[in-house]
Amino acid sequence: LSPDTHRDFFIMNKSLYFIFTKSIGLYINTLSYLFPKKATQLAYALFSEPRKGRLSKNKLPEILSTAQSETFQIRDNYFQTYSWKGNENTILLVHGWESNASRWELLLPYLQKSGSTIVAIDGPAHGLSSGKEFNIPQYAEIIRIAVEKFKPQYLIGHYIGGKTCLYYQSIYQNDTLKKMVVLGAPSDFKIILNNYIELLSLNTTISKSLEAYYLNNFNLSLEQFSAKLFASKLNIKGLIAHDSDDTVVLFEEGEKIAEAWKNVIFIKTKGLGHSMHDDELYKKVSRFLFESDN
């Protein structure tokens, strides 16, 4: 295809996506006048259901096929874990939105050099885990169960997984954890929700109803659903890395978390984008975890 054809195809796809999202928003807005509760439920369902990140047992990424798999039941759902056995030092890996445990493939060799046992989880509605809904309190409960089972000394989380690690530790204050690494995580949940509301052009009725939904179901206002607030409650040693070219989560979000965390190292990277896969960064993560003079 010629460059002009590629450009036209991109423009067409962008236009179709714009029409699609605005049409959904129009439907929800219209529904809110007739059935406000149903409209709010639909808006929340669309917001909380990931569209990517699922895995098939028959087509597992090779890195996950080499691990020992274990499934855990949690009420009506289950979640999947993958373990690479090593010594008594254990690291728990927590992926982000629309991802799965295979995202850690490039980091694994650096962690395994220490001889540690590595455990990765698939979040709710991701990888081989069940469910359609994904939210931070639910994900934190999975971390709680995994921590009780595998007893890790270290947590590493990327994106929403990083924010969930902060939420988990702020709630449970687990004394067995020694250090935490947070990569490319957002601080203010309100920004994420407002971006969704703006994308669909949802009206004020739905906007206020979504805020009330979080307050009623998770006992947290949007202002309280903040990673910088979670971090301010931590005594654990931390390392935050955030890329200045991250277009998914602004660099300033990482700065907010770092400013609130009493005992943290903040690394600014450039050119890595949101994924943050980088040999030098992973060497720094490994040194932070395993060198005693941090």
N, C-alpha and C positions, 0 to 999 in steps of 0.2 A: 504494500500500500504506500502511496505517496505521502509526503509530509502534510500536504493539504488535506488529504483524505483522513489522516489521523487526527488532524486538528478539528475537522468538521464532525468526526465521530465523537470526539471528546466534548465538543460544544453541544451536540445533540443529546448525549448521555447526561450532561450537566443540566440541560433544559428539562429533560424527562424527569430527572430526580427532583428538581425544583417543583415541577407540576405535581408529582406524586406526593411529596411531603406536604405541600400546601393543601392538596385535596384531602389528605388524612386529617389535617388540622381543621379544615372547614367542616368535615363530617363530625369531629369531636365537639367543635364549637356549637354546631347546630343541635347535636344531641344534648349538650349541657342545658339548653333551655327547656327540653322536654323531660329528660331523665338525667339529672345532674350527677347522681351517684354512679350510674352506669357509665357516664362519660368520663368521670374521674378514674374509675376502675380500668377503663380502656386505655386512657392516657398513661396510667401507671404501668399497665401490662406492656405497652409498647416501649416505654422507657426502660423497663427492667429486664426485658428478654433479649439476650444476646443473639445476633444474627450469624456470628462466626465463632469458631473455636471448638466445635464438636469434633470428636474422633470416632473412628470405627474400629472395633476389636479386630476385624479382619485386615485392616490397613493401618496398623499402628506405626508411627515413626520408629525407625530402627533404634534410636536411643532409648525409647520407652520399652521396646521389646527385650532389651538387655537387663531390665530391672525386675525386681521381685514385686509383683502386683498384689494389692490387697484392697478389698472393698469393705466399707463400713456403712452400716445402716444408721440413719438419723431420722426418726419418725417415719414419714411416708416416702422419704427419699434415701439415696445412698450416694457416697462419694468415693472416688478412686484415689489410691495412693501408689507411688512407685518408689522402691528403695534400692539403692546401690550400697551394698554392705561394706563396712569398713570397721574402724575401731569404735571405742565408746563415745568419742566426740560425734555429735549428730547435728546436722544442719537441715532446717526445714525451709523449702522453697515455695513461695506463694506467688503465682502468676497474676496477671491483670485481666482487664475486661477484654472479651472476645479473643482469648488466647487459651493455652492449656499447658500442661507440664513440660511439653517438648520444647518450649521457648528457652529452657535452661541448658540446652545442648552445648552451647559454646562456653558457658561458665563451668560446667561440670568438671572438665579436666583440671582446672585450676584448684577447685575444691578437693578433688580426689587426690591431688598431690600431697595433701596433708594427712591422708590415710583415713579421713573422716567417713562416717556413714552419711549418705545423702538421701533425703526423703523429699519428694515433690508431690504436690496434690493437684487434682483437677477441681476447680471451684464449682459451685452449683451451676448447672446448665452449661457446663464447659467440659471438654474432653470426653471422658467416659462416665462422668458423674450425671446423675439424673436431674430432672426438674426443668422448669421453663423460666423461673424467676431468679434473678441475681441481685442481692443487696449486701451491704457491708456487715450488718449484724448477723445475717445468716452465714456469711463466709467466715466471720469471726468464730462462730460456734463450731464450724468444721475445723478451724485451727485449734480450738480448745480440745476437741476430741483427738486430733492428730498429736498435739503436744502431750496429752495424757498417755497416749499409746507409745510414742517414739522417744519422748523425753529429750527433745533437742536443747542444746545450749545456745544455738544461734538461729535467728530468723532472717531471711532475705525475701523482700517483696518488691515487685515491679508494678508501677502504675496504681490501679485500684487495689492490687494485692499489697502494695506498700502501705497504702492508707489503712487497709484492713489490719495489717500487723500493728500499726500504731493504735488503732481502736481496740484491738484485742488486749494489748499490754496495758492500756490505760484502764480497761475494765477489770482485768484479772490480776494485774500486778504480779506476774509469775516470777518468783524468786530464783527459779532454776535457769532462767534465761540470762546469758551473760552479755550478748551483743546483738544488735539489729542493724541491718543494711536496708535502706529504702532508696529505690531507683525510680526517678521520673514520676513521683507521686503528686497528686493534686492536694491542695489544702482545703479550699472553700467549696463545699458541696453545692452551695447556692449558685455558683458560677456554672457548674455542670448542668444543673436543672434549668437555669435561665437560658442557657444555650439551646437546650431541647425545646423549651417553650417558644423561643424566638424562631427556631428552625421550622416548627409547625404553625407558627403564628397563632398560638392558643390564646384564648381570651382571658380576662381577669378572673372570671368565675373558676375556670379550670386551674389557673395559676395558684389561686388562694386555696382551692380544694386539694391540690397536690401537696402544698405546704402543710395543710392540716392533716393529710393522710400520714405524712412522716411523723408528725407530732403524736398522733393517736396510736400509730402502730409500733413506733420505735422509741417513744418517749423522749424524742430529741427534736428541738427546733432546728431549722436549717443553719442558724448561726452556731448552734452547739455541735452540729455535724461537721466539725472542722478538724483537719489533721493537726493544725497548729495548736488547737486546744488539747487534743489527745497527747501530742508530744510534750506539752507543758507539764503533764502529770507523770512523766517517765523519769526514772533514775538510772535506767539501763544505758550503757554506752551505745552510741549510735554513729552511723556513717550515712550521710545523704549525698547522693550524686544526682545532678540535674544538668541537662544539656541546654546551652543557650539557644540552640537551633530547634528545640522541641516545639513542634507546631500543634501537638495534641494537648500538652499541659505546659502552660507558660512557665518560663524560668523563675519568675517572681513567686510562683506557688512553692517551689522548693525552698526559696529564701525565707518565706513566711514560716515554714516548718522548722528550718534550721534556727531561726531567731528565737523560737519558743522552747527548743530542746536544750536542757541544761548541759548535757554532756555529749556533744556531737561534733563530728568532723564534717565539714561541708566541702564537697568537690564540685567545681564548675568545669564541665567539659564543653567542647565545641565540635560540631560537625558529626556528632553521633546520632542526632535526631532523637526520636522517642524510644526506639528499641534499645539504645545504649549498649549495643554489643561492641566490645572493644578490648583488645588484649591488655593494654596498659591499665585500663580501668579495672579489669578483672584481677590483675596482679595486685593493685591497690586494695581491692576488696579482700583478697586472700591474706595480704599482710595485716590488714586491720583486724581480721578475725583471729589470726594465729600468732601474731607477734605480741609478746607480753608487755612491751613498752609503750603501747598506745595510750 
